[in-house]
Amino acid sequence: MPDDKAEQQPAGDKKDDAPKTVQRNGETLEVWGGTPEKMRKGIELHVTLYVESDDAPAHDFSKSTIEAVREIITAGSAKHPELTVTVKKIAEK
C-alpha cells in the first residue's frame, strides 16, 4: 500500500495540476496554457555617438551628420529584419 497520499487521489482531483510560477514578492501565480513560443518585447536604448570628419567651415555639420547617422542606422538595421528600429530623436549635445 503506498504511503504517499498524492498517489491515492484520482488524477482529476489534484489541485496542483497546473504549473506555477513565483513573483518577486513571493506570490504564486498559476500559468494557464502552454508557454508561448515568442512574445513581444521592447527596449529603449540611449546611445551616445561621437562623429568627426573634415568639413567646410561654413557647412552645417550637425544637420548633415544627423542625416548620415539616420542612414547608417537604416542600413545597419537591414541586417536584422526581425527587429523594428525607430529613431525617435537625434540631437547635438
C-alpha positions as CSV (number, residue, x, y, z in Angstrom):
1,M,0.0,0.0,0.0
2,P,1.5,3.4,-1.0
3,D,2.3,5.9,1.8
4,D,2.1,8.9,-0.5
5,K,-1.4,10.5,-0.4
6,A,-1.0,12.1,-3.8
7,E,-0.8,8.6,-5.3
8,Q,-4.1,7.6,-3.6
9,Q,-6.0,10.5,-5.1
10,P,-7.5,10.2,-8.6
11,A,-5.7,12.3,-11.2
12,G,-8.7,14.6,-11.8
13,D,-8.9,15.5,-8.1
14,K,-5.5,17.1,-7.8
15,K,-5.4,20.8,-7.2
16,D,-1.8,21.3,-8.4
17,D,-2.1,20.0,-11.9
18,A,-1.2,23.4,-13.5
19,P,2.4,24.6,-13.4
20,K,3.1,27.6,-11.1
21,T,5.5,30.5,-11.1
22,V,6.6,32.7,-8.3
23,Q,6.7,36.5,-8.5
24,R,9.4,38.7,-6.7
25,N,7.0,39.4,-3.9
26,G,6.6,35.7,-3.2
27,E,3.1,35.3,-4.5
28,T,2.5,32.2,-6.5
29,L,0.6,32.6,-9.8
30,E,-1.0,29.9,-11.9
31,V,0.2,29.6,-15.5
32,W,-2.7,28.9,-18.0
33,G,-1.9,27.0,-21.1
34,G,1.5,26.3,-22.6
35,T,4.4,28.7,-22.7
36,P,4.2,30.9,-25.9
37,E,6.9,30.3,-28.5
38,K,7.5,34.0,-28.8
39,M,6.4,37.2,-27.1
40,R,6.6,40.9,-28.0
41,K,9.4,42.7,-26.2
42,G,10.8,46.2,-26.5
43,I,13.7,48.2,-25.0
44,E,14.7,51.9,-25.2
45,L,18.4,52.4,-25.6
46,H,20.3,55.6,-25.1
47,V,23.3,55.7,-27.5
48,T,26.0,58.4,-27.5
49,L,28.0,58.7,-30.7
50,Y,30.9,60.9,-31.4
51,V,31.2,61.7,-35.1
52,E,34.1,63.6,-36.6
53,S,35.1,64.4,-40.2
54,D,36.8,67.1,-42.3
55,D,34.2,69.6,-43.5
56,A,33.9,73.1,-45.0
57,P,33.9,75.9,-42.4
58,A,30.5,77.3,-43.4
59,H,28.8,73.9,-43.8
60,D,26.1,72.8,-41.3
61,F,28.0,69.8,-39.9
62,S,25.3,69.0,-37.4
63,K,22.5,68.7,-40.0
64,S,24.5,66.6,-42.4
65,T,25.8,64.3,-39.7
66,I,22.4,63.7,-38.2
67,E,21.2,62.7,-41.7
68,A,24.2,60.4,-42.1
69,V,23.6,58.8,-38.8
70,R,20.0,58.1,-39.7
71,E,21.2,56.5,-43.0
72,I,23.8,54.4,-41.1
73,I,21.1,53.1,-38.7
74,T,18.7,52.3,-41.5
75,A,21.4,50.5,-43.5
76,G,22.6,48.5,-40.4
77,S,19.0,47.5,-39.4
78,A,18.7,45.7,-42.7
79,K,21.0,43.0,-41.2
80,H,18.4,42.3,-38.5
81,P,15.0,42.4,-40.2
82,E,13.4,40.7,-37.1
83,L,13.9,43.9,-35.2
84,T,12.0,47.1,-35.7
85,V,14.2,50.1,-35.1
86,T,12.6,53.5,-34.7
87,V,14.9,56.6,-34.4
88,K,12.9,58.8,-32.0
89,K,15.4,61.6,-31.6
90,I,18.9,62.7,-32.7
91,A,20.2,65.9,-31.3
92,E,23.5,67.6,-30.8
93,K,24.7,67.8,-27.3
